[in-house]
C-alpha cells in the first residue's frame, strides 16, 4: 500500500477487529486473558486437532495461541456465548489492496456443532468484512474435514476447487485444501 492509504488501512484493520455482538453471542479480539478459557474449550475435543493444520490441544496450545496473536495480517477472536468462551475464529491473510480475506482458524466446542451456531458466527464475520469493504471472503478447509465443507455449503459458500498438497500440518500430513469463497455481492444474510 502507498503511504496515502496506510492510515486508512490501519483504521479498517481496527474496525475489522472491533467486537461483534448478536444477542448472547459475542466475538472479542483475542486477548491474553482469554488464554485459560480458550485452552479449556479446545481441550473438549482433542481428536479434532488431527485434521487442523495447527494443534490447539493442551500440550501445543500455548505456542499456537502465541503464534495466532502475533500474526500482523490476522485478526483473531475469542467466541463467547452467554459470556463463556466456546471457541475461536479469525480473519486471516488480510489483503487490503485486493480487498480479500479468509475466515478461518475456527473451532467450536462439540456441543455447539450442528446447532446453527456456525451460521450465526459466520454471518457476523461476513457482515463485518463486507462493511469494511472486503469484496471476497475465502474459506480453506482440509479435504478430510467433511463437516466443515458441508457447513460452508450450507451458508452459501462456493466450492472453487482443491489446492493439492497445499500445506504440511503439525502432524506431518501433506494436506489437500478445499477452497471456498463468497463474494460481497453474492452474500445475503438470513
Residue frames as qw, qx, qy, qz and C-alpha x, y, z in Angstrom:
[[0.000, 0.887, 0.462, 0.000, 0.00, 0.00, 0.00],
 [0.354, 0.551, -0.046, 0.754, 1.15, 3.50, -0.70],
 [0.233, -0.085, -0.527, 0.813, 1.67, 5.97, 2.11],
 [0.331, -0.160, -0.111, -0.923, -1.60, 7.74, 1.24],
 [0.744, -0.252, -0.416, -0.458, -3.65, 4.66, 2.14],
 [0.444, 0.111, -0.784, 0.420, -1.65, 3.42, 5.13],
 [0.203, -0.070, 0.502, -0.838, -3.72, 5.35, 7.68],
 [0.717, 0.030, -0.146, -0.681, -6.96, 4.19, 6.11],
 [0.699, 0.117, -0.704, -0.047, -5.73, 0.58, 6.13],
 [0.215, 0.070, -0.762, 0.607, -4.95, 0.74, 9.84],
 [0.447, -0.009, 0.258, -0.856, -8.37, 2.29, 10.53],
 [0.780, 0.079, -0.382, -0.490, -10.02, -0.54, 8.57],
 [0.553, 0.106, -0.794, 0.229, -7.99, -3.16, 10.45],
 [0.074, -0.048, 0.620, -0.780, -9.13, -1.60, 13.72],
 [0.640, 0.055, 0.007, -0.766, -12.76, -1.65, 12.53],
 [0.715, 0.141, -0.648, -0.221, -12.33, -5.25, 11.40],
 [0.443, 0.059, -0.791, 0.417, -11.10, -6.24, 14.88],
 [0.344, -0.270, 0.287, -0.852, -13.83, -4.43, 16.85],
 [0.304, 0.075, 0.883, -0.349, -16.20, -6.60, 18.93],
 [0.414, -0.099, -0.605, -0.673, -19.17, -8.23, 17.17],
 [0.251, 0.064, 0.762, -0.593, -22.36, -8.94, 19.09],
 [0.499, -0.162, -0.567, -0.634, -25.60, -10.77, 18.32],
 [0.770, -0.484, -0.191, -0.370, -27.68, -11.25, 21.48],
 [0.795, -0.555, 0.242, -0.002, -25.94, -13.82, 23.69],
 [0.865, 0.193, 0.157, 0.435, -23.14, -14.30, 21.12],
 [0.013, 0.971, -0.182, -0.153, -20.07, -12.08, 21.03],
 [0.843, 0.262, -0.036, 0.468, -16.73, -12.14, 19.28],
 [0.289, -0.937, 0.136, 0.140, -13.94, -10.26, 21.01],
 [0.466, 0.719, -0.494, 0.150, -10.43, -9.60, 19.77],
 [0.905, -0.173, -0.342, 0.186, -8.34, -12.44, 21.21],
 [0.117, -0.835, 0.361, -0.398, -6.51, -11.24, 24.32],
 [0.269, 0.338, -0.828, 0.358, -4.14, -12.78, 26.80],
 [0.393, -0.115, 0.620, -0.669, -6.94, -13.02, 29.37],
 [0.843, 0.173, -0.112, -0.497, -8.82, -15.40, 27.02],
 [0.312, 0.474, -0.823, -0.011, -5.94, -17.91, 27.13],
 [0.212, -0.130, 0.891, -0.380, -7.12, -20.13, 30.01],
 [0.635, 0.320, 0.443, -0.546, -10.77, -20.37, 28.97],
 [0.662, 0.558, -0.330, -0.376, -9.92, -20.98, 25.32],
 [0.153, 0.415, -0.895, 0.058, -7.38, -23.65, 26.28],
 [0.404, 0.061, 0.805, -0.430, -10.10, -25.43, 28.28],
 [0.687, 0.480, 0.146, -0.526, -12.59, -25.11, 25.39],
 [0.514, 0.580, -0.581, -0.250, -10.06, -26.50, 22.90],
 [0.069, -0.291, 0.934, -0.197, -9.42, -29.46, 25.21],
 [0.688, 0.150, 0.409, -0.581, -13.09, -30.51, 24.83],
 [0.899, 0.408, 0.120, -0.103, -12.24, -32.28, 21.56],
 [0.391, -0.653, 0.553, 0.338, -8.63, -33.40, 21.46],
 [0.661, 0.158, 0.676, 0.284, -9.16, -35.64, 18.41],
 [0.445, 0.851, 0.273, -0.065, -10.27, -32.82, 16.12],
 [0.123, -0.859, 0.356, 0.348, -6.79, -31.33, 16.00],
 [0.627, -0.082, 0.688, 0.356, -5.69, -34.23, 13.78],
 [0.461, 0.579, 0.552, 0.384, -7.46, -32.52, 10.85],
 [0.013, -0.991, -0.042, 0.127, -6.30, -28.97, 11.63],
 [0.648, 0.603, -0.242, 0.397, -3.09, -27.57, 10.21],
 [0.086, 0.482, -0.551, 0.676, -2.17, -26.31, 13.71],
 [0.554, -0.376, -0.738, 0.084, -2.95, -28.02, 17.01],
 [0.256, -0.576, 0.221, -0.744, -4.59, -26.29, 19.96],
 [0.821, -0.312, -0.478, 0.023, -4.56, -29.47, 22.06],
 [0.546, -0.837, -0.006, 0.030, -3.38, -28.85, 25.64],
 [0.764, -0.337, 0.228, 0.501, 0.26, -29.81, 25.02],
 [0.468, 0.237, 0.367, 0.768, 0.55, -27.48, 22.00],
 [0.004, -0.869, -0.493, -0.050, -1.96, -24.80, 22.91],
 [0.308, -0.821, -0.029, 0.480, 0.30, -22.09, 24.34],
 [0.364, -0.263, 0.508, 0.735, 2.70, -21.97, 21.36],
 [0.185, 0.473, 0.713, 0.484, -0.22, -21.99, 18.89],
 [0.132, -0.883, -0.429, 0.138, -2.06, -19.27, 20.84],
 [0.336, -0.677, 0.154, 0.636, 1.05, -17.07, 20.91],
 [0.314, -0.006, 0.635, 0.706, 1.62, -17.53, 17.17],
 [0.092, 0.680, 0.688, 0.237, -2.03, -16.77, 16.40],
 [0.176, -0.911, -0.264, 0.264, -1.88, -13.49, 18.29],
 [0.411, -0.562, 0.289, 0.657, 1.42, -12.43, 16.71],
 [0.468, 0.310, 0.620, 0.549, 0.46, -12.51, 13.02],
 [0.030, -0.330, -0.032, 0.943, 0.26, -8.95, 11.68],
 [0.357, 0.056, -0.453, -0.815, -2.24, -9.65, 8.87],
 [0.401, -0.348, -0.844, -0.079, -4.58, -11.76, 11.03],
 [0.346, -0.349, 0.278, -0.825, -7.28, -10.64, 13.46],
 [0.386, -0.127, -0.912, 0.063, -8.23, -13.44, 15.85],
 [0.493, -0.415, 0.024, -0.764, -11.35, -13.59, 18.01],
 [0.060, 0.055, 0.923, -0.376, -12.50, -15.43, 21.10],
 [0.437, -0.322, -0.540, -0.644, -16.10, -16.54, 20.63],
 [0.087, 0.000, 0.730, -0.678, -18.29, -16.18, 23.71],
 [0.430, -0.415, -0.636, -0.488, -21.79, -17.49, 24.29],
 [0.587, -0.739, -0.273, -0.187, -23.56, -16.08, 27.35],
 [0.234, -0.894, 0.348, -0.158, -20.18, -14.73, 28.48],
 [0.786, -0.344, 0.500, 0.119, -18.36, -18.10, 28.29],
 [0.159, 0.602, -0.645, -0.443, -15.55, -18.78, 25.81],
 [0.844, 0.166, 0.468, -0.203, -16.78, -21.53, 23.45],
 [0.802, 0.345, 0.336, 0.355, -14.35, -21.22, 20.56],
 [0.223, -0.617, 0.258, 0.709, -12.32, -19.03, 18.26],
 [0.646, 0.590, 0.403, 0.267, -12.16, -17.80, 14.69],
 [0.300, -0.617, 0.140, 0.714, -10.36, -15.11, 12.78],
 [0.553, 0.825, -0.012, -0.120, -9.80, -13.00, 9.73],
 [0.732, -0.322, 0.420, 0.430, -6.66, -14.42, 8.13],
 [0.511, 0.126, 0.505, 0.684, -4.41, -13.32, 5.27],
 [0.153, 0.863, 0.345, -0.335, -5.98, -9.87, 5.24],
 [0.469, 0.104, 0.402, 0.780, -5.09, -8.24, 1.93],
 [0.092, 0.693, 0.306, -0.646, -6.23, -4.62, 1.97],
 [0.072, 0.417, -0.472, -0.774, -5.15, -3.85, -1.61],
 [0.184, -0.072, -0.874, -0.443, -7.07, -6.76, -3.13],
 [0.553, -0.187, 0.167, -0.794, -9.91, -6.40, -0.57],
 [0.813, -0.008, -0.556, -0.170, -9.70, -10.12, 0.19],
 [0.256, -0.489, 0.707, -0.441, -9.50, -12.02, 3.44],
 [0.542, -0.067, -0.831, -0.105, -10.06, -15.53, 4.75],
 [0.637, -0.485, 0.253, -0.543, -12.27, -16.55, 7.65],
 [0.813, 0.131, -0.566, 0.049, -10.62, -19.47, 9.36],
 [0.248, 0.231, -0.742, 0.579, -8.82, -20.98, 12.33],
 [0.593, -0.326, -0.020, -0.736, -12.34, -21.70, 13.55],
 [0.338, -0.048, -0.915, 0.215, -13.14, -24.04, 16.41],
 [0.568, -0.426, 0.015, -0.704, -16.32, -24.52, 18.47],
 [0.344, -0.223, 0.834, -0.368, -16.85, -26.75, 21.48],
 [0.033, -0.082, -0.950, -0.298, -18.55, -30.00, 20.37],
 [0.141, 0.510, 0.761, -0.375, -21.95, -29.22, 21.93],
 [0.244, 0.665, 0.074, -0.703, -22.45, -26.28, 19.54],
 [0.004, -0.242, 0.762, 0.600, -21.70, -28.12, 16.31],
 [0.094, -0.287, -0.882, -0.362, -24.70, -28.79, 14.11],
 [0.069, -0.602, -0.655, 0.452, -26.91, -26.33, 16.04],
 [0.239, 0.865, 0.326, 0.297, -26.85, -23.34, 13.67],
 [0.461, -0.787, 0.029, 0.409, -24.20, -21.66, 15.81],
 [0.555, -0.083, 0.429, 0.708, -21.68, -21.66, 12.95],
 [0.219, 0.667, 0.499, 0.508, -24.11, -19.70, 10.75],
 [0.271, -0.936, -0.219, 0.056, -24.52, -17.05, 13.46],
 [0.549, -0.585, 0.242, 0.546, -20.77, -16.63, 13.85],
 [0.487, 0.126, 0.534, 0.679, -20.05, -16.62, 10.11],
 [0.124, 0.808, 0.472, 0.330, -22.83, -14.12, 9.41],
 [0.338, -0.904, -0.035, 0.258, -21.40, -11.69, 11.97],
 [0.544, -0.416, 0.415, 0.599, -17.93, -12.08, 10.48],
 [0.417, 0.379, 0.591, 0.578, -19.06, -11.80, 6.85],
 [0.004, -0.928, -0.357, -0.112, -21.16, -8.73, 7.60],
 [0.410, -0.807, 0.138, 0.402, -18.16, -7.10, 9.30],
 [0.544, -0.142, 0.525, 0.639, -15.81, -7.94, 6.42],
 [0.289, 0.597, 0.575, 0.480, -18.23, -6.62, 3.81],
 [0.165, -0.954, -0.247, 0.047, -18.98, -3.49, 5.87],
 [0.451, -0.693, 0.287, 0.484, -15.21, -2.89, 5.96],
 [0.393, 0.749, -0.295, -0.445, -15.07, -3.02, 2.16],
 [0.309, -0.291, 0.876, 0.231, -13.85, -6.56, 1.53],
 [0.616, 0.340, -0.281, -0.653, -15.14, -7.92, -1.77],
 [0.775, 0.156, -0.601, -0.121, -14.06, -11.57, -1.44],
 [0.570, -0.519, 0.526, -0.359, -14.17, -13.82, 1.61],
 [0.617, 0.309, -0.717, -0.102, -12.32, -17.13, 1.42],
 [0.784, -0.406, 0.371, -0.289, -12.52, -20.31, 3.47],
 [0.472, 0.475, -0.742, -0.039, -9.85, -23.03, 3.33],
 [0.819, -0.304, 0.305, -0.379, -10.67, -26.47, 4.69],
 [0.234, -0.351, 0.900, 0.108, -8.73, -29.71, 4.99],
 [0.533, 0.109, -0.617, -0.568, -10.12, -32.07, 2.33],
 [0.340, -0.109, -0.919, 0.168, -10.66, -34.65, 5.12],
 [0.079, 0.225, 0.557, -0.796, -12.97, -32.30, 7.03],
 [0.060, -0.406, -0.777, -0.478, -16.37, -33.17, 5.55],
 [0.193, -0.714, -0.595, 0.314, -18.30, -31.47, 8.38],
 [0.144, -0.596, 0.015, 0.790, -16.72, -28.06, 7.71],
 [0.051, -0.013, 0.650, 0.758, -17.21, -28.42, 3.95],
 [0.118, -0.560, -0.796, -0.198, -20.91, -29.17, 4.46],
 [0.204, -0.725, -0.402, 0.520, -21.26, -26.20, 6.83],
 [0.129, -0.395, 0.273, 0.868, -19.71, -23.85, 4.28],
 [0.035, -0.239, -0.765, -0.597, -22.01, -25.07, 1.53],
 [0.173, -0.649, -0.729, 0.131, -24.93, -24.50, 3.90],
 [0.138, -0.727, -0.190, 0.645, -24.05, -20.81, 4.34],
 [0.531, 0.820, 0.168, -0.132, -23.77, -20.31, 0.58],
 [0.223, -0.695, 0.550, 0.406, -20.01, -20.51, 0.03],
 [0.805, 0.531, -0.168, -0.204, -18.98, -21.67, -3.44],
 [0.800, -0.309, 0.432, 0.279, -16.53, -24.56, -3.68],
 [0.342, 0.838, -0.294, -0.308, -13.86, -23.36, -6.08],
 [0.784, 0.420, -0.454, 0.046, -11.55, -26.34, -6.10],
 [0.875, -0.448, 0.018, 0.181, -8.78, -28.21, -4.35],
 [0.138, 0.853, -0.494, 0.091, -5.28, -26.92, -3.70],
 [0.966, 0.001, -0.250, 0.067, -3.36, -30.17, -3.94],
 [0.769, -0.111, -0.268, 0.570, -0.57, -30.80, -1.40],
 [0.007, 0.890, 0.115, 0.441, -1.19, -27.24, -0.16],
 [0.183, -0.757, 0.443, -0.444, 0.46, -27.42, 3.26],
 [0.572, 0.045, -0.776, 0.264, 2.12, -29.66, 5.78],
 [0.574, -0.701, -0.172, -0.386, 0.16, -29.89, 9.02],
 [0.323, -0.706, 0.531, -0.339, 1.56, -30.11, 12.53],
 [0.888, -0.162, 0.413, -0.117, 1.31, -33.93, 12.30],
 [0.284, -0.388, 0.721, 0.500, 3.40, -34.02, 9.12],
 [0.529, 0.495, 0.690, 0.017, 0.37, -34.82, 6.94],
 [0.103, -0.091, 0.415, 0.900, 0.55, -33.23, 3.47],
 [0.297, 0.527, 0.616, -0.505, -2.85, -31.62, 3.26],
 [0.108, 0.396, 0.599, 0.687, -5.08, -31.04, 0.27],
 [0.053, 0.359, 0.401, -0.841, -7.08, -27.86, 0.92],
 [0.172, 0.625, 0.701, 0.296, -10.58, -27.23, -0.41],
 [0.109, -0.104, -0.033, 0.988, -11.06, -23.57, -1.30],
 [0.039, 0.726, 0.685, 0.050, -14.47, -21.93, -0.88],
 [0.159, -0.026, -0.049, 0.986, -15.46, -18.28, -1.29],
 [0.096, 0.792, 0.594, -0.100, -18.31, -15.83, -1.02],
 [0.280, 0.287, 0.167, 0.900, -18.24, -12.57, -2.95],
 [0.057, 0.224, 0.416, -0.879, -19.73, -9.49, -1.31],
 [0.450, 0.129, -0.229, -0.853, -22.40, -9.09, -3.99],
 [0.530, -0.062, -0.805, -0.260, -23.42, -12.76, -3.66],
 [0.226, -0.119, -0.816, 0.519, -23.94, -12.76, 0.09],
 [0.438, -0.472, -0.202, -0.738, -27.38, -12.38, 1.56],
 [0.052, -0.156, 0.812, -0.560, -27.79, -12.91, 5.30],
 [0.112, -0.409, -0.905, 0.020, -30.78, -14.77, 6.71]]
